[in-house]
């Protein structure tokens, strides 16, 4: 059960970090390329980590629901 607590915290931190990154892009603190189709730096990495954390959060929620 303690391990799930660590995973929950990890998922939360990754999702908060991804939201902070997207906010920084929206506020233009992280520049987006000038050419059409260019993205901000590390956008693919952040999006991949956020999607992985979202899936992990779903699985953790299912596990916790079955344990209760």
Secondary structure, DSSP 4 states (H G I P E B T S, - for coil): -HHHHHHHHHHHHHHHHHHHHHHHHHTTSSPPPSSTT---TTHHHHHHHHHHHHHHHHHHHHHHHHH-
